[in-house]
Amino acid sequence: MRDFKLIIVSIICVMMIGVSGAYADSIENKLDELITDGRSSCEGSFTLLDGAVERIDLNLNGEIDLVVLDAGGFSCDESTSMYCGSAGCVVHFITSADYSYGYTRSWEVIRAKPDQPVILFELHGVSCGEVGTTPCYSAVSIFEGRFIGVRR
């Protein structure tokens, strides 16, 4: 039973709990939609802070392959913790082929091999059956714009 609970918590906290439908929208349209949703959930003055959006060229061909929207870069006058908590902030990952999001304390793109990008996540310790202050990590690879290793 404990393992089952850890799996459920990991699925929720680890990352990637939401997936878009047909991926028909462009990356920028999905980004605009997410920012609009963040703005609409704020009843006060909403600001998108510098660094909230990161555009990444994964294969170094001069084109953006991944856009990351960190809700920690949302500022709402009505609430200081509306978008983040002890598990971190909601972070959205958008490619032309996939979309996913989840809570993470921090993330970075690393290379498992020269041609294999991986997103490394720092998570709340509960994701690994530990207390919240214990560091816990998870990784998801990106292949042809799809997030591999994501539990859906």
N, C-alpha and C positions, 0 to 999 in steps of 0.2 A: 504494500500500500504506500509506503514511504517513497519508493522508487517511482510509482505512478504519480504521486504528488509532485516530485521533483521534475518529472517530464512535463507535466502540465505547467508548472511555474516557469520552466525553461522555455516552453513554447510561447508563453505570454511575455516573459521578460527578456528572453534572449534576443529577440529581434523578430522581424518578419512575420507579423501576424495578419497583415492585410495585403491583399493582392488585387490589382485592378482587373477589370473584365477583359476586354478585347485588345487593350493596348493601342487602340486606334488613335488616341490623342498623342500629339507630339510631346516630347519631354517638357518643352516650355509651357504648353497648355496645361499639363498636369501640375507643374510648378505653380502657375498662376492660380489654379483651382485650389491647391493646398494653402497658399498664402491668403486667398479670399476666405477660405474656411477658418483659418486662424484669426483673421480680422473680424469675421462675423461672430466669433465666440467671445470677443472682447466687447464689453459694454462701454468702456472708456476709450481713451485715445490709444490707438494701436500704432506701433512703430516696428518696422523690420530693421533690425540692427545690422551693422556691417559684420560680415562673416557668417551670416545666417544661411547664405547660399554659397555652395562651393561647386564649381564646374571642373570636372576632371577628364583629361584625355588619357584613358587607360592604355591604349596601344601606341601612344605617341605618334599618331599620324596627323595631328593638327586639328582633329575633330573631337568635340565633346562627346564622351561615351556615357558618362555618369554625372548626374546632378544630385547633390545632397542638400536637403533642407533640414536644418537643425532648429527645432522649435525653441531651443534655448536662446535663439536670436530673435524671438518674438517678445515685444515689450507691450504690456497692457497696464494702463494707469490703475485699473480696478483691482489687479491682483499681481503680487510679486511671484507667486508660485503656480500660476495657472497652467503652464505648459511643462513644468518639470517637477520632480520630486526626489525622494531618496534613491530611486532606481535610475535616476538620470533624467534625460529629456527625450521626448519623442523625436526621432530622427527618421526622415523619409529618404529613401534611395530610389532613384528613377533612372531607368535606361529606356532605350527605344523599344525593348522587348519585354521589360519586366518592371514591376513596382513593388516595393515592400517597405515596411516601417516597423518600429518598435522602440522600446526604451533602452537607452544605453548611456553609460556615464561618459564614455569617450569612444572614439573609433579612429581608425587610420587604414589607409590602403597600403598594403605591403605586397611584396612579390615573393611567391613561393618558388617560382622559377622566373627567368627573365620574361617569359611571355604569359605568366599566370598571375593576374592580380587577385588578391584576397583581401577582404575587409575583416579586420581584427576589431572585436568589440570588447570593451571593459564593461562588465555587468555587475549588478547588485549581487552580493554573495549568496543570497537566497537561491539564485539561479543554479548554484552548484551545491546546494545543501549546507551552506555556511551562513554565518551571520552577515549582515549587510555591509560591515566594514571590511570584510575579507575580500580581496580582489578575486575576480572570477573572469575568465576570458572565453570567448567563442569566436569562431571564424566561419566565413562564408566565401566561397570562391565565385568568380564571375566568369562565365563562359558564353561567348556569343551573345552578350547582353542579358543573360539569364543568371539569376542567383541560384547557385548550386549548394545544397546542404541546408536549405531552408525547409523547415517543417511547416506544411500548409494544411 
